[in-house]
Each structure stands twice: as C-alpha cells, then as structure tokens.
Amino acid sequence: MLPDILVCRRDDIGERHVERLLLAVAIMSRSTRELDTGYRQALYDLSKVPSYWMFDPARRSLTVRELVDGEYAERTVVGDDVFEATVPFSVRVVPAELVSRSGG
C-alpha cells in the first residue's frame, strides 16, 4: 500500500523495501480520501515518517504533516496560499498551480 510519491535516499533502498522514508505524498481522490487520511496517515505516524503530504486536487489544498520533536505538526494551505518546504528538500508549492485550469 504505497503512496503516490515516495522520497528516500538511494542508500536506504533495500532489495524488498525502503529502509527509511523521508517523505510520502498522497494525491487524494474521492475513492482514496478515507484511506489517505485514515489508514495511511496512521501508518506513517506509527512509522515516524518525517513528512507526509496529502494533496487534494478537488479542494486545491495541501495538508502537510511534519515530525517536530517527536510529534506531528499539521498545516493546510489552500488555493493560492504558498507552502515552502525545507524538509526533506527546499521546494515551493502552490496548490492551485498543481491543478490544470481545464481539468477543474
């Protein structure tokens, strides 16, 4: 049961699984929303994945969960709001820019 995007270091890729995950990204849909916000989120929380992002194209929102001092801090950015990640790499994300204007 993998998310849509996994980020890890090359050295952490084992023969059958990833030893240490740095970031998991789920792109939600109506059919996966409960799985992404329930089971997968609980799994990543239990595994202490440093960052877990959930992008909802229908709502043009990005929910970011980052491990800070052993606890998860959660932040949601919507529409034209900007999220600037520093962990596990620097990137600027604007949810509205991730959705095709013609595709809704």
MDTraj code that builds the backbone (N, CA, C; nanometers):
import mdtraj as md
import numpy as np

residues = "MET LEU PRO ASP ILE LEU VAL CYS ARG ARG ASP ASP ILE GLY GLU ARG HIS VAL GLU ARG LEU LEU LEU ALA VAL ALA ILE MET SER ARG SER THR ARG GLU LEU ASP THR GLY TYR ARG GLN ALA LEU TYR ASP LEU SER LYS VAL PRO SER TYR TRP MET PHE ASP PRO ALA ARG ARG SER LEU THR VAL ARG GLU LEU VAL ASP GLY GLU TYR ALA GLU ARG THR VAL VAL GLY ASP ASP VAL PHE GLU ALA THR VAL PRO PHE SER VAL ARG VAL VAL PRO ALA GLU LEU VAL SER ARG SER GLY GLY".split()
xyz = np.array([
    [0.0835, -0.1165, 0.0000],
    [0.0000, 0.0000, 0.0000],
    [0.0889, 0.1240, 0.0000],
    [0.1290, 0.1686, -0.1165],
    [0.2220, 0.2785, -0.1312],
    [0.1502, 0.4083, -0.1629],
    [0.2068, 0.5199, -0.1179],
    [0.1525, 0.6499, -0.1581],
    [0.1899, 0.6760, -0.3033],
    [0.1449, 0.7873, -0.3565],
    [0.1721, 0.8198, -0.4959],
    [0.3180, 0.8556, -0.5211],
    [0.3804, 0.9202, -0.4224],
    [0.5211, 0.9594, -0.4354],
    [0.5939, 0.9241, -0.3064],
    [0.7093, 0.8618, -0.3193],
    [0.7962, 0.8321, -0.2061],
    [0.9295, 0.9013, -0.2282],
    [0.9847, 0.9595, -0.1226],
    [1.1166, 1.0204, -0.1302],
    [1.2037, 0.9552, -0.0233],
    [1.3196, 0.9081, -0.0680],
    [1.4156, 0.8473, 0.0245],
    [1.5551, 0.8667, -0.0337],
    [1.6543, 0.8363, 0.0466],
    [1.7920, 0.8389, -0.0034],
    [1.8193, 0.7086, -0.0768],
    [1.8997, 0.7149, -0.1779],
    [1.9328, 0.5968, -0.2571],
    [1.9874, 0.4842, -0.1694],
    [2.0685, 0.5191, -0.0721],
    [2.1281, 0.4185, 0.0163],
    [2.0252, 0.3493, 0.1047],
    [1.9048, 0.4067, 0.1186],
    [1.8001, 0.3495, 0.2034],
    [1.7070, 0.2546, 0.1276],
    [1.7360, 0.2305, 0.0011],
    [1.6532, 0.1392, -0.0780],
    [1.7088, -0.0019, -0.0633],
    [1.6282, -0.0872, -0.0013],
    [1.6681, -0.2260, 0.0169],
    [1.6200, -0.3104, -0.0998],
    [1.6492, -0.4381, -0.0939],
    [1.6090, -0.5291, -0.2008],
    [1.4564, -0.5414, -0.2116],
    [1.3883, -0.5389, -0.0977],
    [1.2434, -0.5568, -0.0971],
    [1.1648, -0.4369, -0.0452],
    [1.2317, -0.3435, 0.0220],
    [1.1603, -0.2287, 0.0772],
    [1.2564, -0.1123, 0.1038],
    [1.1974, 0.0029, 0.1339],
    [1.2748, 0.1217, 0.1676],
    [1.3029, 0.1177, 0.3170],
    [1.4295, 0.1304, 0.3532],
    [1.4692, 0.1256, 0.4942],
    [1.4222, 0.2481, 0.5715],
    [1.4345, 0.3652, 0.5096],
    [1.3968, 0.4887, 0.5774],
    [1.3338, 0.5842, 0.4776],
    [1.2100, 0.6167, 0.4994],
    [1.1340, 0.7061, 0.4132],
    [1.1468, 0.8483, 0.4646],
    [1.1703, 0.9446, 0.3750],
    [1.1823, 1.0845, 0.4143],
    [1.0523, 1.1611, 0.3932],
    [0.9802, 1.1268, 0.2861],
    [0.8569, 1.1970, 0.2518],
    [0.7640, 1.1029, 0.1775],
    [0.6373, 1.1060, 0.2149],
    [0.5324, 1.0345, 0.1413],
    [0.4320, 1.1388, 0.0952],
    [0.3898, 1.1287, -0.0301],
    [0.2905, 1.2215, -0.0847],
    [0.1740, 1.1415, -0.1399],
    [0.0539, 1.1759, -0.0964],
    [-0.0671, 1.1121, -0.1466],
    [-0.1472, 1.2161, -0.2242],
    [-0.1921, 1.1769, -0.3423],
    [-0.2815, 1.2619, -0.4208],
    [-0.4201, 1.2033, -0.4031],
    [-0.5034, 1.2762, -0.3316],
    [-0.6332, 1.2233, -0.2915],
    [-0.7375, 1.2336, -0.4020],
    [-0.8303, 1.1418, -0.3947],
    [-0.9485, 1.1437, -0.4799],
    [-1.0647, 1.0976, -0.3927],
    [-1.1839, 1.1043, -0.4464],
    [-1.2993, 1.0582, -0.3676],
    [-1.2809, 0.9136, -0.3224],
    [-1.2234, 0.8323, -0.4092],
    [-1.2106, 0.6897, -0.3778],
    [-1.0972, 0.6594, -0.2800],
    [-1.0008, 0.7518, -0.2627],
    [-0.8879, 0.7242, -0.1732],
    [-0.8850, 0.8134, -0.0491],
    [-0.9759, 0.9094, -0.0390],
    [-0.9719, 1.0077, 0.0705],
    [-0.9666, 0.9420, 0.2088],
    [-1.0555, 0.8486, 0.2356],
    [-1.0580, 0.7841, 0.3669],
    [-0.9306, 0.7045, 0.3928],
    [-0.8814, 0.6364, 0.2906],
    [-0.7573, 0.5598, 0.3034],
    [-0.6397, 0.6527, 0.3332],
    [-0.6318, 0.7646, 0.2600],
    [-0.5194, 0.8581, 0.2760],
    [-0.5211, 0.9286, 0.4111],
    [-0.6387, 0.9666, 0.4590],
    [-0.6469, 1.0425, 0.5837],
    [-0.6654, 0.9524, 0.7055],
    [-0.6906, 0.8273, 0.6838],
    [-0.7099, 0.7333, 0.7944],
    [-0.5959, 0.6361, 0.8060],
    [-0.6068, 0.5277, 0.7320],
    [-0.5110, 0.4177, 0.7430],
    [-0.3676, 0.4609, 0.7123],
    [-0.3479, 0.5248, 0.5981],
    [-0.2107, 0.5631, 0.5600],
    [-0.1516, 0.6630, 0.6584],
    [-0.2308, 0.7607, 0.6983],
    [-0.1808, 0.8594, 0.7933],
    [-0.1397, 0.7907, 0.9235],
    [-0.2202, 0.7001, 0.9727],
    [-0.1873, 0.6269, 1.0956],
    [-0.0603, 0.5436, 1.0770],
    [-0.0462, 0.4815, 0.9610],
    [0.0725, 0.4015, 0.9312],
    [0.1985, 0.4876, 0.9313],
    [0.1932, 0.6039, 0.8664],
    [0.3100, 0.6919, 0.8619],
    [0.3382, 0.7535, 0.9982],
    [0.2332, 0.7829, 1.0750],
    [0.2533, 0.8338, 1.2112],
    [0.3256, 0.7293, 1.2959],
    [0.2796, 0.6066, 1.2887],
    [0.3393, 0.4973, 1.3653],
    [0.4845, 0.4740, 1.3245],
    [0.5116, 0.4875, 1.1953],
    [0.6465, 0.4660, 1.1422],
    [0.7362, 0.5876, 1.1599],
    [0.6795, 0.6983, 1.2065],
    [0.7534, 0.8240, 1.2267],
    [0.8188, 0.8745, 1.0977],
    [0.7420, 0.8702, 0.9883],
    [0.7882, 0.9274, 0.8615],
    [0.8010, 1.0782, 0.8836],
    [0.9168, 1.1371, 0.8520],
    [0.9390, 1.2784, 0.8828],
    [0.8376, 1.3748, 0.8197],
    [0.7936, 1.3466, 0.6974],
    [0.6979, 1.4343, 0.6301],
    [0.5965, 1.3521, 0.5512],
    [0.4709, 1.3941, 0.5604],
    [0.3632, 1.3294, 0.4861],
    [0.2735, 1.4395, 0.4326],
    [0.2592, 1.4438, 0.2991],
    [0.1784, 1.5470, 0.2355],
    [0.0579, 1.4815, 0.1701],
    [-0.0572, 1.5457, 0.1838],
    [-0.1800, 1.4998, 0.1187],
    [-0.2318, 1.6127, 0.0306],
    [-0.2287, 1.5901, -0.1008],
    [-0.2775, 1.6908, -0.1952],
    [-0.4175, 1.6525, -0.2407],
    [-0.5100, 1.7455, -0.2282],
    [-0.6485, 1.7247, -0.2693],
    [-0.6780, 1.8168, -0.3876],
    [-0.6738, 1.7637, -0.5103],
    [-0.6968, 1.8483, -0.6281],
    [-0.8360, 1.9097, -0.6313],
    [-0.9370, 1.8391, -0.5830],
    [-1.0737, 1.8917, -0.5852],
    [-1.0862, 2.0156, -0.4977],
    [-1.0158, 2.0158, -0.3875],
    [-1.0209, 2.1294, -0.2941],
    [-0.9041, 2.2256, -0.3133],
    [-0.8138, 2.1885, -0.4036],
    [-0.6916, 2.2666, -0.4260],
    [-0.6231, 2.2962, -0.2923],
    [-0.6020, 2.1880, -0.2176],
    [-0.5400, 2.2039, -0.0857],
    [-0.4262, 2.1041, -0.0673],
    [-0.3322, 2.1439, 0.0141],
    [-0.2204, 2.0588, 0.0506],
    [-0.2120, 2.0572, 0.2027],
    [-0.2270, 1.9380, 0.2602],
    [-0.2108, 1.9211, 0.4038],
    [-0.0737, 1.8601, 0.4271],
    [0.0039, 1.9258, 0.5107],
    [0.1409, 1.8848, 0.5373],
    [0.1516, 1.8442, 0.6835],
    [0.2036, 1.7245, 0.7066],
    [0.2303, 1.6762, 0.8428],
    [0.3805, 1.6556, 0.8529],
    [0.4427, 1.7273, 0.9471],
    [0.5870, 1.7174, 0.9656],
    [0.6186, 1.6816, 1.1103],
    [0.7121, 1.5916, 1.1254],
    [0.7550, 1.5473, 1.2570],
    [0.8463, 1.6532, 1.3188],
    [0.8035, 1.7067, 1.4344],
    [0.8807, 1.8086, 1.5041],
    [0.8924, 1.7662, 1.6500],
    [1.0138, 1.7399, 1.6934],
    [1.0381, 1.6961, 1.8317],
    [0.9511, 1.5767, 1.8705],
    [0.9377, 1.4807, 1.7784],
    [0.8651, 1.3575, 1.8075],
    [0.7148, 1.3642, 1.7918],
    [0.6608, 1.4817, 1.7607],
    [0.5159, 1.4988, 1.7422],
    [0.4900, 1.5591, 1.6040],
    [0.3723, 1.5308, 1.5497],
    [0.3391, 1.5856, 1.4181],
    [0.2741, 1.7227, 1.4292],
    [0.3268, 1.8145, 1.3496],
    [0.2655, 1.9453, 1.3313],
    [0.1944, 1.9388, 1.1974],
    [0.0714, 1.9866, 1.1919],
    [-0.0064, 1.9798, 1.0679],
    [-0.0422, 2.1200, 1.0219],
    [-0.0324, 2.1384, 0.8915],
    [-0.0631, 2.2679, 0.8304],
    [-0.1316, 2.2417, 0.6978],
    [-0.2333, 2.3194, 0.6675],
    [-0.3019, 2.3067, 0.5392],
    [-0.2942, 2.4399, 0.4661],
    [-0.2537, 2.4333, 0.3397],
    [-0.2530, 2.5511, 0.2538],
    [-0.3543, 2.5272, 0.1422],
    [-0.4255, 2.6320, 0.1052],
    [-0.5355, 2.6191, 0.0101],
    [-0.5218, 2.7220, -0.1013],
    [-0.5588, 2.6807, -0.2216],
    [-0.5649, 2.7724, -0.3347],
    [-0.4312, 2.8337, -0.3683],
    [-0.4250, 2.9667, -0.3620],
    [-0.3037, 3.0398, -0.3969],
    [-0.2089, 3.0594, -0.2799],
    [-0.2435, 3.0025, -0.1630],
    [-0.1508, 3.0092, -0.0490],
    [-0.0230, 2.9340, -0.0859],
    [0.0862, 2.9711, -0.0239],
    [0.2167, 2.9137, -0.0564],
    [0.2674, 2.8297, 0.0599],
    [0.3167, 2.7101, 0.0272],
    [0.3866, 2.6273, 0.1242],
    [0.5317, 2.6197, 0.0790],
    [0.6229, 2.6575, 0.1675],
    [0.7654, 2.6492, 0.1368],
    [0.8277, 2.5437, 0.2273],
    [0.8572, 2.4299, 0.1682],
    [0.9163, 2.3190, 0.2433],
    [1.0667, 2.3392, 0.2551],
    [1.1195, 2.2918, 0.3671],
    [1.2650, 2.2877, 0.3843],
    [1.3102, 2.1445, 0.4091],
    [1.2138, 2.0573, 0.4439],
    [1.2423, 1.9174, 0.4750],
    [1.1584, 1.8289, 0.3852],
    [1.2078, 1.7311, 0.3184],
    [1.3474, 1.6873, 0.3129],
    [1.4296, 1.7637, 0.2101],
    [1.3691, 1.8625, 0.1436],
    [1.4389, 1.9466, 0.0470],
    [1.3610, 2.0765, 0.0361],
    [1.4218, 2.1759, -0.0236],
    [1.3550, 2.3042, -0.0421],
    [1.2688, 2.2999, -0.1672],
    [1.1424, 2.3363, -0.1504],
    [1.0513, 2.3438, -0.2636],
    [0.9364, 2.4367, -0.2259],
    [0.8855, 2.5069, -0.3241],
    [0.7723, 2.5976, -0.3058],
    [0.6520, 2.5349, -0.3746],
    [0.5411, 2.5197, -0.3010],
    [0.4217, 2.4560, -0.3552],
    [0.3031, 2.5501, -0.3393],
    [0.2316, 2.5714, -0.4507],
    [0.1071, 2.6486, -0.4502],
    [-0.0007, 2.5533, -0.5015],
    [-0.0906, 2.5068, -0.4143],
    [-0.1886, 2.4050, -0.4547],
    [-0.2649, 2.4375, -0.5824],
    [-0.3090, 2.5612, -0.6000],
    [-0.3873, 2.5968, -0.7187],
    [-0.3058, 2.5797, -0.8470],
    [-0.1754, 2.5933, -0.8376],
    [-0.0902, 2.5799, -0.9563],
    [-0.0695, 2.4331, -0.9947],
    [-0.1042, 2.3401, -0.9071],
    [-0.0878, 2.1990, -0.9369],
    [-0.2073, 2.1402, -1.0120],
    [-0.3123, 2.2175, -1.0233],
    [-0.4345, 2.1692, -1.0872],
    [-0.4508, 2.2384, -1.2210],
    [-0.4726, 2.1573, -1.3236],
    [-0.4946, 2.2111, -1.4574],
    [-0.6185, 2.2974, -1.4607],
    [-0.6077, 2.4118, -1.5197],
    [-0.7241, 2.5006, -1.5292],
    [-0.8354, 2.4396, -1.6138],
    [-0.7994, 2.3621, -1.7140],
    [-0.9001, 2.2994, -1.7989],
    [-0.9592, 2.1750, -1.7340],
    [-0.8843, 2.1141, -1.6397],
    [-0.9298, 1.9910, -1.5762],
    [-1.0081, 2.0119, -1.4491],
    [-1.0268, 2.1359, -1.4071],
    [-1.1094, 2.1623, -1.2900],
    [-1.0309, 2.1907, -1.1727],
])
top = md.Topology()
chain = top.add_chain()
for i, resn in enumerate(residues, 1):
    res = top.add_residue(resn, chain, resSeq=i)
    for name in ("N", "CA", "C"):
        top.add_atom(name, md.element.get_by_symbol(name[0]), res)
traj = md.Trajectory(xyz[None], top)
